[in-house]
Amino acid sequence: MVLFDGVTVRYGAGPEVLRGITFTLAPGSFHFLVGASGAGKSSLLKLIYLAMRPAAGRVELFGRDVSVLGRADYPGLRRRIGVVFQDFRLIPHLSATDNVALPLRIAGVRETDIKRHVPELLAWVGLKDHLDALPATLSGGQQQRVAIARALMQRPKLILADEPVASLDPALRNSVMRHVEALNREEGITVVCSLHDLDLMKRYATRAVALREGKLVAEGKPEEFDLATLKSIYGDEAEFGFEAAS
């Protein structure tokens, strides 16, 4: 579904923020993207949702080489990707229903279809009693679930979640992650989740990709991330607070 082959990224004339990244994401996988702040996680996600192009190397998305695509090809591919941001990016003057419906209205979907599907999706994420609520009246966890519902509205094949639970308390983190896991398990949606929380990686991910200073330093099953591997990612054991696999 996603292939990176020797991918390098830089912003303008600045230094490389990703260097020689090579990995694949199989359909139906649940990948965690881990690494310290500044490791290049957000830049990698931007490549996948077509917010930027590599300076070198090849990115394939749904079997298509991104480097040869024209701008006219982007909307069709982006409709197959749902993105959940750390800061939610909800429109403050729109209700939960209208925030979720916004991508469909932009795409010209009929209002009768919107009115049928949006409430169903909000109910699925546990917000059936908050359809008309403005974002400011919702808790952080509820706002994040609205963001998840919005990302799902066009039935994507791939969900990218950039630090989706970093601002939430532990109970809310697990609640949100259970919803994301259900999408992967029940709907077969491929998930890439950028997170610092390695305990959540151990609990939910099927695979993990680790970055350090723009380089891929580990890739594999969560249980393969032993203490030596974690030190190669974070440097100092105190930084990650994770019970490594023995």
SEDREN-516544 format. One record per residue (C-alpha): x, y, z. Coordinates in steps of 0.5 Angstrom, whole numbers. Last residue first. Example, Ala and Ser with C-alpha at 12.3 -4.5 7.8 and 13.67 -1.06 7.14 Angstrom:
BEGIN
+-------+-------+-------+
!    c1 !    c2 !    c3 !
+-------+-------+-------+
!    27 !    -2 !    14 !
!    25 !    -9 !    16 !
+-------+-------+-------+
END
This chain:
BEGIN
+-------+-------+-------+
!    c1 !    c2 !    c3 !
+-------+-------+-------+
!    27 !   -19 !    55 !
!    22 !   -14 !    52 !
!    23 !    -7 !    54 !
!    19 !    -4 !    60 !
!    18 !     3 !    57 !
!    20 !    10 !    61 !
!    23 !    13 !    54 !
!    27 !    19 !    56 !
!    30 !    15 !    62 !
!    34 !    10 !    58 !
!    38 !    15 !    54 !
!    39 !    15 !    47 !
!    32 !    15 !    44 !
!    32 !    10 !    38 !
!    39 !     6 !    39 !
!    37 !     6 !    47 !
!    30 !     3 !    45 !
!    34 !    -2 !    40 !
!    39 !    -4 !    46 !
!    33 !    -5 !    51 !
!    29 !    -9 !    46 !
!    24 !    -7 !    41 !
!    23 !   -14 !    38 !
!    16 !   -15 !    42 !
!    14 !    -9 !    38 !
!    14 !   -13 !    31 !
!    19 !   -10 !    26 !
!    23 !    -4 !    24 !
!    29 !     0 !    27 !
!    34 !     6 !    26 !
!    31 !     9 !    20 !
!    35 !    16 !    20 !
!    32 !    23 !    21 !
!    35 !    24 !    27 !
!    33 !    18 !    30 !
!    27 !    14 !    27 !
!    23 !     8 !    29 !
!    18 !     4 !    25 !
!    13 !    -1 !    29 !
!     9 !    -7 !    27 !
!     3 !   -10 !    30 !
!     1 !    -4 !    34 !
!    -4 !    -4 !    40 !
!    -1 !    -6 !    47 !
!     7 !    -5 !    45 !
!     6 !     1 !    42 !
!     1 !     4 !    47 !
!     7 !     3 !    52 !
!    12 !     6 !    47 !
!     8 !    13 !    48 !
!    12 !    18 !    44 !
!     7 !    17 !    38 !
!     6 !    17 !    30 !
!     0 !    12 !    28 !
!     0 !     9 !    22 !
!    -6 !     5 !    21 !
!    -9 !     1 !    15 !
!   -16 !     0 !    15 !
!   -19 !    -7 !    15 !
!   -26 !    -5 !    18 !
!   -26 !    -9 !    24 !
!   -19 !   -10 !    26 !
!   -16 !    -3 !    24 !
!   -22 !     1 !    25 !
!   -23 !    -3 !    32 !
!   -15 !    -1 !    34 !
!   -17 !     7 !    32 !
!   -23 !     6 !    37 !
!   -19 !     3 !    42 !
!   -13 !     8 !    41 !
!   -18 !    14 !    43 !
!   -21 !    10 !    49 !
!   -13 !     8 !    51 !
!   -11 !    16 !    51 !
!   -17 !    18 !    55 !
!   -16 !    14 !    61 !
!    -8 !    16 !    60 !
!   -10 !    23 !    60 !
!   -10 !    27 !    53 !
!    -5 !    32 !    50 !
!    -1 !    26 !    46 !
!    -7 !    22 !    44 !
!    -7 !    24 !    36 !
!     1 !    25 !    36 !
!     0 !    25 !    28 !
!    -5 !    20 !    26 !
!    -5 !    17 !    19 !
!   -11 !    13 !    17 !
!   -11 !     9 !    10 !
!   -16 !     6 !     6 !
!   -21 !    11 !     7 !
!   -28 !    11 !     8 !
!   -30 !    18 !     6 !
!   -32 !    20 !    13 !
!   -27 !    16 !    17 !
!   -22 !    23 !    18 !
!   -28 !    26 !    20 !
!   -30 !    21 !    25 !
!   -23 !    21 !    28 !
!   -23 !    29 !    29 !
!   -30 !    28 !    32 !
!   -26 !    23 !    37 !
!   -21 !    28 !    38 !
!   -26 !    33 !    40 !
!   -29 !    28 !    45 !
!   -22 !    26 !    48 !
!   -21 !    33 !    49 !
!   -27 !    35 !    52 !
!   -33 !    38 !    48 !
!   -36 !    45 !    49 !
!   -31 !    49 !    46 !
!   -32 !    44 !    40 !
!   -39 !    46 !    39 !
!   -44 !    41 !    40 !
!   -50 !    39 !    35 !
!   -49 !    32 !    35 !
!   -47 !    31 !    42 !
!   -51 !    25 !    45 !
!   -49 !    21 !    39 !
!   -42 !    22 !    41 !
!   -39 !    15 !    42 !
!   -35 !    14 !    36 !
!   -40 !     9 !    33 !
!   -45 !    15 !    34 !
!   -41 !    20 !    31 !
!   -41 !    15 !    25 !
!   -48 !    14 !    25 !
!   -50 !    21 !    25 !
!   -45 !    23 !    19 !
!   -48 !    18 !    15 !
!   -56 !    19 !    14 !
!   -55 !    27 !    14 !
!   -49 !    27 !     9 !
!   -53 !    22 !     4 !
!   -59 !    27 !     4 !
!   -54 !    33 !     3 !
!   -51 !    30 !    -3 !
!   -44 !    29 !    -3 !
!   -40 !    35 !    -7 !
!   -33 !    34 !    -5 !
!   -33 !    40 !     0 !
!   -40 !    38 !     3 !
!   -37 !    31 !     4 !
!   -30 !    34 !     7 !
!   -35 !    38 !    12 !
!   -39 !    33 !    14 !
!   -35 !    31 !    20 !
!   -34 !    39 !    22 !
!   -42 !    40 !    21 !
!   -44 !    34 !    26 !
!   -39 !    36 !    31 !
!   -42 !    43 !    31 !
!   -39 !    49 !    27 !
!   -36 !    55 !    30 !
!   -30 !    52 !    32 !
!   -27 !    49 !    26 !
!   -24 !    43 !    28 !
!   -16 !    42 !    27 !
!   -15 !    36 !    32 !
!    -9 !    39 !    35 !
!    -5 !    32 !    35 !
!    -8 !    31 !    27 !
!   -12 !    26 !    25 !
!   -11 !    24 !    17 !
!   -16 !    20 !    13 !
!   -13 !    17 !     6 !
!   -17 !    15 !     0 !
!   -20 !    22 !    -1 !
!   -12 !    24 !    -2 !
!   -11 !    19 !    -8 !
!   -17 !    22 !   -12 !
!   -15 !    29 !   -10 !
!    -8 !    29 !   -11 !
!    -8 !    27 !   -19 !
!    -9 !    34 !   -21 !
!    -3 !    36 !   -18 !
!     1 !    32 !   -23 !
!     4 !    25 !   -21 !
!    11 !    23 !   -23 !
!    14 !    23 !   -16 !
!     8 !    20 !   -13 !
!    10 !    13 !   -16 !
!     3 !    10 !   -16 !
!     2 !     3 !   -13 !
!    -3 !     5 !    -7 !
!     2 !    10 !    -5 !
!     9 !     9 !    -8 !
!    15 !    14 !    -5 !
!    22 !    14 !    -9 !
!    28 !    17 !    -7 !
!    31 !    24 !    -7 !
!    28 !    31 !    -5 !
!    22 !    28 !    -3 !
!    15 !    31 !    -4 !
!    11 !    35 !     1 !
!     4 !    35 !     3 !
!     2 !    29 !    -1 !
!    -1 !    25 !     5 !
!     5 !    20 !     5 !
!    10 !    25 !     5 !
!     7 !    29 !    10 !
!     7 !    23 !    15 !
!    15 !    22 !    14 !
!    15 !    30 !    16 !
!    11 !    29 !    22 !
!    16 !    23 !    24 !
!    23 !    26 !    23 !
!    27 !    25 !    29 !
!    25 !    32 !    32 !
!    22 !    30 !    38 !
!    24 !    23 !    40 !
!    22 !    17 !    36 !
!    16 !    12 !    34 !
!    12 !    11 !    28 !
!     7 !     6 !    30 !
!     4 !     1 !    25 !
!    -2 !    -2 !    25 !
!    -3 !    -7 !    18 !
!    -9 !    -8 !    14 !
!    -5 !    -7 !     7 !
!     2 !    -7 !     8 !
!     7 !    -1 !    10 !
!    14 !    -2 !     7 !
!    20 !     1 !     9 !
!    26 !     5 !     6 !
!    29 !    12 !     9 !
!    35 !    14 !     6 !
!    36 !    21 !    10 !
!    30 !    25 !    13 !
!    31 !    32 !    16 !
!    36 !    33 !    11 !
!    39 !    40 !    13 !
!    36 !    47 !    10 !
!    36 !    49 !     3 !
!    29 !    49 !     2 !
!    26 !    44 !     7 !
!    30 !    37 !     6 !
!    27 !    30 !     5 !
!    31 !    24 !     3 !
!    27 !    17 !     1 !
!    32 !    11 !    -1 !
!    25 !     7 !    -3 !
!    19 !     8 !     1 !
!    13 !     4 !     0 !
!     6 !     5 !     2 !
!     0 !     0 !     0 !
+-------+-------+-------+
END
